[in-house]
Amino acid sequence: MKSLWKTAWALERRSPALLPVLSAVPTPATRRGRIVKSGGGNRHPKYGGSDVRIHRGAPSWELLQDLRSSLESQAQRDDDSSATKPRGVKGRSGSRGDSRYGMFKRLVLARFETMLRDNDFRDLKPLGIRSRDDLAKEAALFRNIIDKAFDLASRSGNTSRQQNPYFWSWRNAFISGDTRELATELSYSFTSFIVRQHLSKDAIACHEKLADLRNPHEWFPATRTMQRTIHLHVGPTNSGKTYNALKALEESKSGIYAGPLRLLAHEVYTRFKAKGKRCALVTGEEQRIPEGDQSYFASCTVEMAPLNERVDVAVIDEIQMIGDESRGWAWTQALLGVQAKELHLCGEERTVPLIQAICAKLGDEVIVHTYKRLSGLQPTQESLGGRFENLRKGDAVVSFSRVNLHEIKAGIEKVTGKKCAIVYGSLPPESRAQQAALFNDPNNDYDYLAASDAIGMGLNLEIKRVVFETVTKHDGTKMRTLTLPELKQIGGRAGRYKTAAQANQDATATRATPAPDAALAVQPSNSTSVAPKTGSVGFVTTLDDEDLDVVSGSFNQDAEPLKTAGLFPPTFIIERFASYFPAGTPFSFMLLRLRDISRLPGLYHMCSFRDNIEIANQIQAFPLSVHDRCIFLTAPVSLRDYGIKDVLRALARRVAFNENGDLLDIKEINLEILDYTRDNYPLGPPDYLKHLEALHKSLTLYLWLSYRYNGVFQSQSLAFHVKELVEERINEYLDHLDYSEEARKERIRSMRKQAAIKRRRAEKVFQDEAPVAEQEQETVGSWTETGHEEPLFNGLGKDENVPAAHGDSP
């Protein structure tokens, strides 16, 4: 454990008192709209039985799940008879109006009223909302829109995006993202409704022109002047495809490696340095640039791939990620924009048709190299029966959270009496290399490995059998079952042809010291299959019986070919698009407007805006340029993490006003937690870990911004040091976790239940309409849209009164 002396002097500037820590923790009384203090009512077990009552605008979790299930089922019956009860008759849902969607309508209205109550809508002043009366008038008109949308759905069965865009967007937002997603769509719909009278036809025409994204290759004119050769290396895991691509990179004079993980970028960087090559490491949170001239290789995460430098060779790893809903745009950007004479793409065979089609539009030559596994792979017919006693030397148990992995490590060591190494993505590179070496060394008692899915993306370890502890994971937004490609990629790490240590000995025979690389196995330089070594067959199984069919069945199927690549509008388009809106228009609204009217070619899909919209809303109040806002949109931050919203706003404020960004002056970054240990933290051990991880993510965000605003955030060295201290504290905590078999089984049961709910929802939600091959102005609630059977809004008659509140609201 490093001493705290380097930061002790600094922390004196920050009060070590308990009050700042306690004040940062939300209490029941401060959770607006959810729980409020009451002298009576039900006791809420989560808060120690204190007297609380649930706000009637916040339905219970169980009620929401029942409603979502009902909506999912109804989405399948929308083409049935549209006979409904007369309006005003109370249905089984207990709501006024048609029982088919009555409860959902009440929820929409309740969220709308909550939105009106909790927001002052100062951002809407540029759109003519200058008083509460103005807001009330627009709100009354919008309630008519809600009535019309639900009438169309209930009476006529019109629920498609073309016929009933408001209802379509609200229903799908709720099913996919609960009330938070519904609130976002409601806010966008209401703002769209207000904006309808403030944009001229000329402005709308300019929007539509700028939202024409059907030629993304034109965004990179310098690259289009080159005649590139694309080498597409495809095959299963352990087939040598990455080796051959890296070999071409090593033999070139200049080049780039772009991978999906910071860990992989660091491993390639280490490999090239060990071979005596000048190499830079470029990730969002860390940059190591060689001193002297600019002739060096670059190993980076794919989002950081340089697009303005000409090189001989570039390698883009895991190219199948181009189809990812969230990050696919980064692979598309690299494919379209990297200025390399030879571009080597490594990934799964299902990418071939899509890459060939895209490159045909670019005019680039494509050469496909197909590989076969260099060792056998076989799923077993039996699980381990939930017992660690059935593990064998060389087994890797795969799970998907850092806490779970450390608990598994503790359980394995407790049950077997042997040591268990541990590897996961956020483990510091030095620690990861040490753990990998311990596991790969046959001459010690580290017989087992607890690993995350990071091993599926190129981490080469001498794994004899992959054991899935579970086949469900949380992907940042929801709990879901692993996809077929994920199962095959992770399971395929069993039975490696060569370990990294063996490979480095072969590849560096001319050097006195072998490369200390443990990530990328060096394979024979040809692309043909090599007969497996005796005993090199890998095995795949599960810890529990319930998951065995899912895993074994996946190896008898082929994944569907990728059909589209992800896109996200580049900054220059967003800047021009925003210039046609009145000053002060909410940035999140402009992004959603761009999303909904954008036109894409059939080879591309628009990546998710969910996280971008949340970030945009958090920093809306600060006078940032559109360019600065776009930078913050790509920041490595999840607003679901504890306290991160306050940190994000604090950092955005310093950029907006060019304030001092010294780390020690940002009180929202909770450095005071370093004064405590696991045992003396006032809020208890679980909160200690949660707050340590929140501090680590805050420091990561600070470092990321320090590379983009180095004149504001100047405490980079201190931030790196504190980050190391926090990592040590987290590892110390995790090393002391105990293992409970009953707790593990309960956790797995809960994960399976949540994943099953999500899976059924995903299968049903879009089945009520045909997929759209190309987005053609399918605007959610567009005021220029035609084709509805009934108009969504006819306006008020001369003698009609504007009600102050809707009668059906809570």
ChimeraX attribute file (.defattr): number of C-alpha atoms within 10 A of each C-alpha:
attribute: neighborCount
match mode: 1-to-1
recipient: residues
	/A:1	7
	/A:2	8
	/A:3	8
	/A:4	14
	/A:5	9
	/A:6	12
	/A:7	16
	/A:8	12
	/A:9	10
	/A:10	13
	/A:11	17
	/A:12	11
	/A:13	10
	/A:14	16
	/A:15	13
	/A:16	16
	/A:17	10
	/A:18	14
	/A:19	9
	/A:20	16
	/A:21	18
	/A:22	12
	/A:23	9
	/A:24	13
	/A:25	13
	/A:26	11
	/A:27	13
	/A:28	17
	/A:29	13
	/A:30	12
	/A:31	10
	/A:32	11
	/A:33	14
	/A:34	16
	/A:35	19
	/A:36	16
	/A:37	14
	/A:38	14
	/A:39	9
	/A:40	10
	/A:41	12
	/A:42	13
	/A:43	15
	/A:44	15
	/A:45	10
	/A:46	8
	/A:47	11
	/A:48	8
	/A:49	10
	/A:50	17
	/A:51	18
	/A:52	21
	/A:53	18
	/A:54	18
	/A:55	13
	/A:56	12
	/A:57	17
	/A:58	16
	/A:59	15
	/A:60	12
	/A:61	10
	/A:62	9
	/A:63	10
	/A:64	19
	/A:65	15
	/A:66	12
	/A:67	19
	/A:68	21
	/A:69	16
	/A:70	15
	/A:71	23
	/A:72	22
	/A:73	15
	/A:74	17
	/A:75	21
	/A:76	15
	/A:77	13
	/A:78	18
	/A:79	13
	/A:80	9
	/A:81	10
	/A:82	15
	/A:83	11
	/A:84	16
	/A:85	15
	/A:86	12
	/A:87	14
	/A:88	10
	/A:89	14
	/A:90	15
	/A:91	19
	/A:92	12
	/A:93	15
	/A:94	13
	/A:95	20
	/A:96	18
	/A:97	24
	/A:98	26
	/A:99	21
	/A:100	22
	/A:101	22
	/A:102	20
	/A:103	22
	/A:104	22
	/A:105	25
	/A:106	19
	/A:107	23
	/A:108	22
	/A:109	22
	/A:110	20
	/A:111	22
	/A:112	22
	/A:113	18
	/A:114	17
	/A:115	16
	/A:116	16
	/A:117	10
	/A:118	11
	/A:119	9
	/A:120	12
	/A:121	17
	/A:122	15
	/A:123	17
	/A:124	18
	/A:125	16
	/A:126	16
	/A:127	20
	/A:128	13
	/A:129	18
	/A:130	14
	/A:131	13
	/A:132	12
	/A:133	11
	/A:134	12
	/A:135	18
	/A:136	17
	/A:137	16
	/A:138	17
	/A:139	23
	/A:140	16
	/A:141	19
	/A:142	19
	/A:143	18
	/A:144	17
	/A:145	23
	/A:146	19
	/A:147	15
	/A:148	20
	/A:149	24
	/A:150	25
	/A:151	20
	/A:152	21
	/A:153	22
	/A:154	23
	/A:155	17
	/A:156	17
	/A:157	21
	/A:158	23
	/A:159	24
	/A:160	19
	/A:161	17
	/A:162	18
	/A:163	20
	/A:164	25
	/A:165	23
	/A:166	25
	/A:167	26
	/A:168	20
	/A:169	21
	/A:170	23
	/A:171	25
	/A:172	21
	/A:173	19
	/A:174	23
	/A:175	23
	/A:176	19
	/A:177	16
	/A:178	16
	/A:179	19
	/A:180	13
	/A:181	20
	/A:182	23
	/A:183	20
	/A:184	22
	/A:185	22
	/A:186	21
	/A:187	18
	/A:188	21
	/A:189	24
	/A:190	18
	/A:191	18
	/A:192	19
	/A:193	19
	/A:194	20
	/A:195	18
	/A:196	15
	/A:197	11
	/A:198	13
	/A:199	13
	/A:200	11
	/A:201	10
	/A:202	10
	/A:203	15
	/A:204	15
	/A:205	11
	/A:206	14
	/A:207	21
	/A:208	18
	/A:209	14
	/A:210	17
	/A:211	22
	/A:212	19
	/A:213	22
	/A:214	16
	/A:215	11
	/A:216	19
	/A:217	19
	/A:218	14
	/A:219	16
	/A:220	16
	/A:221	11
	/A:222	15
	/A:223	22
	/A:224	17
	/A:225	9
	/A:226	14
	/A:227	15
	/A:228	22
	/A:229	18
	/A:230	22
	/A:231	18
	/A:232	27
	/A:233	27
	/A:234	27
	/A:235	21
	/A:236	19
	/A:237	26
	/A:238	27
	/A:239	25
	/A:240	30
	/A:241	31
	/A:242	26
	/A:243	21
	/A:244	20
	/A:245	24
	/A:246	24
	/A:247	14
	/A:248	18
	/A:249	22
	/A:250	16
	/A:251	11
	/A:252	15
	/A:253	12
	/A:254	19
	/A:255	27
	/A:256	27
	/A:257	25
	/A:258	28
	/A:259	27
	/A:260	22
	/A:261	19
	/A:262	22
	/A:263	25
	/A:264	25
	/A:265	24
	/A:266	23
	/A:267	23
	/A:268	24
	/A:269	24
	/A:270	22
	/A:271	21
	/A:272	20
	/A:273	17
	/A:274	17
	/A:275	17
	/A:276	10
	/A:277	14
	/A:278	18
	/A:279	23
	/A:280	24
	/A:281	22
	/A:282	24
	/A:283	22
	/A:284	22
	/A:285	18
	/A:286	17
	/A:287	14
	/A:288	13
	/A:289	15
	/A:290	15
	/A:291	9
	/A:292	7
	/A:293	6
	/A:294	10
	/A:295	13
	/A:296	18
	/A:297	27
	/A:298	26
	/A:299	31
	/A:300	30
	/A:301	24
	/A:302	28
	/A:303	20
	/A:304	15
	/A:305	25
	/A:306	17
	/A:307	18
	/A:308	12
	/A:309	13
	/A:310	18
	/A:311	20
	/A:312	18
	/A:313	27
	/A:314	32
	/A:315	28
	/A:316	27
	/A:317	27
	/A:318	20
	/A:319	27
	/A:320	24
	/A:321	22
	/A:322	26
	/A:323	23
	/A:324	19
	/A:325	16
	/A:326	18
	/A:327	19
	/A:328	25
	/A:329	27
	/A:330	23
	/A:331	28
	/A:332	24
	/A:333	24
	/A:334	23
	/A:335	23
	/A:336	21
	/A:337	22
	/A:338	26
	/A:339	27
	/A:340	24
	/A:341	18
	/A:342	22
	/A:343	28
	/A:344	29
	/A:345	27
	/A:346	27
	/A:347	22
	/A:348	24
	/A:349	23
	/A:350	18
	/A:351	24
	/A:352	19
	/A:353	12
	/A:354	20
	/A:355	24
	/A:356	18
	/A:357	13
	/A:358	19
	/A:359	18
	/A:360	12
	/A:361	10
	/A:362	16
	/A:363	13
	/A:364	17
	/A:365	14
	/A:366	19
	/A:367	13
	/A:368	15
	/A:369	17
	/A:370	18
	/A:371	21
	/A:372	18
	/A:373	21
	/A:374	25
	/A:375	24
	/A:376	20
	/A:377	22
	/A:378	17
	/A:379	22
	/A:380	14
	/A:381	11
	/A:382	15
	/A:383	21
	/A:384	18
	/A:385	13
	/A:386	16
	/A:387	13
	/A:388	18
	/A:389	12
	/A:390	11
	/A:391	18
	/A:392	13
	/A:393	16
	/A:394	21
	/A:395	22
	/A:396	33
	/A:397	28
	/A:398	28
	/A:399	23
	/A:400	20
	/A:401	15
	/A:402	20
	/A:403	15
	/A:404	21
	/A:405	23
	/A:406	26
	/A:407	21
	/A:408	28
	/A:409	25
	/A:410	21
	/A:411	19
	/A:412	23
	/A:413	18
	/A:414	14
	/A:415	12
	/A:416	16
	/A:417	11
	/A:418	14
	/A:419	19
	/A:420	25
	/A:421	22
	/A:422	25
	/A:423	28
	/A:424	21
	/A:425	17
	/A:426	14
	/A:427	16
	/A:428	14
	/A:429	18
	/A:430	9
	/A:431	12
	/A:432	20
	/A:433	17
	/A:434	15
	/A:435	19
	/A:436	23
	/A:437	20
	/A:438	21
	/A:439	27
	/A:440	24
	/A:441	13
	/A:442	13
	/A:443	9
	/A:444	11
	/A:445	14
	/A:446	20
	/A:447	23
	/A:448	26
	/A:449	30
	/A:450	25
	/A:451	28
	/A:452	23
	/A:453	21
	/A:454	19
	/A:455	21
	/A:456	18
	/A:457	22
	/A:458	25
	/A:459	21
	/A:460	25
	/A:461	27
	/A:462	26
	/A:463	24
	/A:464	22
	/A:465	29
	/A:466	26
	/A:467	27
	/A:468	28
	/A:469	24
	/A:470	23
	/A:471	25
	/A:472	22
	/A:473	20
	/A:474	15
	/A:475	11
	/A:476	8
	/A:477	12
	/A:478	13
	/A:479	20
	/A:480	20
	/A:481	22
	/A:482	18
	/A:483	14
	/A:484	17
	/A:485	18
	/A:486	17
	/A:487	22
	/A:488	23
	/A:489	20
	/A:490	22
	/A:491	31
	/A:492	28
	/A:493	29
	/A:494	30
	/A:495	29
	/A:496	27
	/A:497	29
	/A:498	21
	/A:499	21
	/A:500	26
	/A:501	24
	/A:502	14
	/A:503	20
	/A:504	21
	/A:505	16
	/A:506	14
	/A:507	17
	/A:508	14
	/A:509	10
	/A:510	10
	/A:511	12
	/A:512	7
	/A:513	12
	/A:514	19
	/A:515	21
	/A:516	18
	/A:517	24
	/A:518	27
	/A:519	26
	/A:520	25
	/A:521	26
	/A:522	25
	/A:523	24
	/A:524	18
	/A:525	13
	/A:526	12
	/A:527	19
	/A:528	15
	/A:529	15
	/A:530	17
	/A:531	12
	/A:532	15
	/A:533	13
	/A:534	8
	/A:535	10
	/A:536	19
	/A:537	18
	/A:538	22
	/A:539	21
	/A:540	30
	/A:541	25
	/A:542	29
	/A:543	23
	/A:544	20
	/A:545	14
	/A:546	15
	/A:547	18
	/A:548	22
	/A:549	14
	/A:550	17
	/A:551	24
	/A:552	21
	/A:553	12
	/A:554	18
	/A:555	19
	/A:556	9
	/A:557	11
	/A:558	12
	/A:559	15
	/A:560	11
	/A:561	14
	/A:562	20
	/A:563	16
	/A:564	20
	/A:565	27
	/A:566	23
	/A:567	26
	/A:568	22
	/A:569	17
	/A:570	13
	/A:571	15
	/A:572	13
	/A:573	15
	/A:574	20
	/A:575	15
	/A:576	14
	/A:577	21
	/A:578	20
	/A:579	13
	/A:580	16
	/A:581	20
	/A:582	14
	/A:583	12
	/A:584	15
	/A:585	19
	/A:586	22
	/A:587	21
	/A:588	22
	/A:589	21
	/A:590	20
	/A:591	19
	/A:592	22
	/A:593	20
	/A:594	22
	/A:595	22
	/A:596	19
	/A:597	21
	/A:598	24
	/A:599	24
	/A:600	20
	/A:601	15
	/A:602	14
	/A:603	17
	/A:604	26
	/A:605	23
	/A:606	22
	/A:607	19
	/A:608	18
	/A:609	16
	/A:610	14
	/A:611	17
	/A:612	20
	/A:613	18
	/A:614	18
	/A:615	23
	/A:616	19
	/A:617	14
	/A:618	16
	/A:619	23
	/A:620	18
	/A:621	16
	/A:622	15
	/A:623	15
	/A:624	16
	/A:625	11
	/A:626	17
	/A:627	13
	/A:628	16
	/A:629	22
	/A:630	20
	/A:631	13
	/A:632	19
	/A:633	18
	/A:634	13
	/A:635	19
	/A:636	16
	/A:637	19
	/A:638	16
	/A:639	16
	/A:640	12
	/A:641	14
	/A:642	19
	/A:643	20
	/A:644	20
	/A:645	19
	/A:646	17
	/A:647	24
	/A:648	22
	/A:649	18
	/A:650	17
	/A:651	24
	/A:652	24
	/A:653	18
	/A:654	17
	/A:655	21
	/A:656	16
	/A:657	12
	/A:658	13
	/A:659	14
	/A:660	15
	/A:661	22
	/A:662	15
	/A:663	19
	/A:664	19
	/A:665	11
	/A:666	16
	/A:667	15
	/A:668	21
	/A:669	24
	/A:670	22
	/A:671	25
	/A:672	18
	/A:673	18
	/A:674	19
	/A:675	14
	/A:676	13
	/A:677	16
	/A:678	18
	/A:679	10
	/A:680	11
	/A:681	18
	/A:682	14
	/A:683	12
	/A:684	12
	/A:685	15
	/A:686	11
	/A:687	14
	/A:688	22
	/A:689	20
	/A:690	14
	/A:691	20
	/A:692	20
	/A:693	18
	/A:694	19
	/A:695	27
	/A:696	23
	/A:697	22
	/A:698	28
	/A:699	25
	/A:700	21
	/A:701	20
	/A:702	27
	/A:703	24
	/A:704	21
	/A:705	23
	/A:706	21
	/A:707	17
	/A:708	13
	/A:709	16
	/A:710	14
	/A:711	13
	/A:712	19
	/A:713	24
	/A:714	18
	/A:715	16
	/A:716	19
	/A:717	10
	/A:718	17
	/A:719	22
	/A:720	17
	/A:721	14
	/A:722	20
	/A:723	19
	/A:724	15
	/A:725	19
	/A:726	20
	/A:727	19
	/A:728	15
	/A:729	20
	/A:730	18
	/A:731	15
	/A:732	14
	/A:733	20
	/A:734	19
	/A:735	14
	/A:736	12
	/A:737	16
	/A:738	13
	/A:739	19
	/A:740	12
	/A:741	14
	/A:742	9
	/A:743	10
	/A:744	16
	/A:745	13
	/A:746	11
	/A:747	12
	/A:748	18
	/A:749	13
	/A:750	12
	/A:751	19
	/A:752	21
	/A:753	14
	/A:754	18
	/A:755	21
	/A:756	15
	/A:757	15
	/A:758	17
	/A:759	14
	/A:760	13
	/A:761	19
	/A:762	14
	/A:763	10
	/A:764	16
	/A:765	19
	/A:766	16
	/A:767	12
	/A:768	16
	/A:769	14
	/A:770	8
	/A:771	8
	/A:772	9
	/A:773	12
	/A:774	16
	/A:775	20
	/A:776	14
	/A:777	17
	/A:778	18
	/A:779	22
	/A:780	25
	/A:781	24
	/A:782	18
	/A:783	15
	/A:784	10
	/A:785	15
	/A:786	11
	/A:787	9
	/A:788	13
	/A:789	11
	/A:790	15
	/A:791	15
	/A:792	21
	/A:793	16
	/A:794	11
	/A:795	11
	/A:796	11
	/A:797	7
	/A:798	6
	/A:799	6
	/A:800	8
	/A:801	10
	/A:802	14
	/A:803	13
	/A:804	11
	/A:805	13
	/A:806	15
	/A:807	8
	/A:808	12
	/A:809	16
	/A:810	13
